[in-house]
Amino acid sequence: MIEADRLPGLAAGLRLAAHRFGTPIVLTDAAELARSAEELTRAFPDPWLRQYSVKANDVPAIVGRLGALGLGANVVSRGEWAIARRAGVPNGRITLEGVGKTEADLRAAIQATGQRDPVLWTAIESADEAAALARLAARVVRRDELRLDVLLRFNPAVEPETLPQLAVGAESSKFGLAADELAAAIEAGGGPDGPLRWRGIQLHVGSQLGAIDAWRDGVKRALAIVGLLGGTNPEFDTLDLGGGFPVFEVGSPAPRPERFARELTELLAALPADRRPKRLAVEPGRFLVARAGYLVARVLHVRQRTGPMVVLDAGMTELIRPALYGARHGVVALTSGLRPWTPDAAAAPVAETTLGRETGLGEGPTPGDGLASTAVEGPICESTDSFGRHDLPPLVRGDLVVIRDAGAYGASLGSTYNGRPRAIQVILEADGGLTVARRRGAGATIR
């Protein structure tokens, strides 16, 4: 499937939002959010459980929108759990996972079970965690013969086709249990008849998967374990396949969710019916929100450093992925010489419009034709605060640019480093309206 580039049609709305709310500003395209959720649902229809990984974008309004589109919430802490509840997601559609769950996190899961409002499941990362959860649970859940539903996070020891930093299913990764550690974790958690009800396997091979080979190998190993353990425990019936469906730059080939689903269908068909998991789940994050997000920034400086260089008012505090992983995000001009510029312009920017007059654009010098490879830098006092080089028209102080695919791991990984306020989060509605999803954070002031 070839994705259409929605940016040219959204450019006017992005300029208007920057004028109305200031920069830096993050806009979420509601129509693209719905399109991604629809694509996921087509690939993994009911009765598949589709859980949104909240860590990708923890703005409650975004979590709530995805909840209304049929997504549950996958959380890794009480903080994310609270966000999901505030967004309207009930406990019965929330799954608790994460490699760093604290005693308080585990206790909260137990208390919810004791109150007969449990989360869908809690995923265990180690024998130590299983023992801690069982010790806490024995005081609460067995009192009324309640038991806590638990999955075992399995490390499949594969080599995912992605950046090393994102290869969480690799053998050297800190995440999950190796195949030969699973039985010990069940014993540490009280065994089959203890306070924990062992329901299945949770798997996450890696993020931004460029191919399905390692994912397929990991799923094969997970299916074998579900069949083996399910043979002696009829309640061991669940396989959660995690996420990892990639979002590359517009126009770049990438395996779609349907391709992963088709592979799984073939794997399941090869198994005897009594060895197939009865409950299946996926938990994507980035796939659902990345393409929908646009970070709009304003040019602060224009310099010549072996070619053009611009410094923006947005950087690693708003989108840390380039500095953290070396990830590339496309940067496109919205104005040039303070005049509106269409992202697909072949040469000169578009003529002044009513929108241009409303936003105060169209008053600067007309730039020359053509694009130049331009270094795009952030404002943070770190040399790694850079978005790389991009083909841009001539820019002046005050021009606007947009950074693509900024909907994932921007808001949730954002910081106030250098005393900067958090960027405002706005939803660009399908009808062109603008809805504030999270207000700009308060910055330090001089008195």
ABEGO torsion letter per residue (X at the ends): XBBBBAAAAAAAAAAAAAAAAEOBBBBBBAAAAAAAAAAAAAABBOABBBBBBAAABABAAAAAAAAAAGBBBBBABAAAAAAAAAAGBBAAABBBBEAABBAAAAAAAAAAAAAGBBBABBBBABAAAAAAAAAAAAAAAAAAGBBBBBBBBBBAGBBBBBBAAABAABAABABEBBAAAAAAAAAAAGEAABABBBAEBBBBAEBGBABAAAAAAAAAAAAAAAAAAAAABAABABBBAEBGBBBBBBGBBBBBAAAAAAAAAAAAAABBAAABBABBBBBBAAAAAAAABBBBBBBABBBBBGEBBBBBABBAAABAAAAAAGBBBBBBBABBGGBBBBAABABBBBBBBAAAAAAGBGABBBBBBEBBBBBBBBABBBAABBAEBBBBBBBBBGBBBBBBGAABGAAAABBABGGBBBBBBBBBBAAGBBBBABBBBBBBBBX
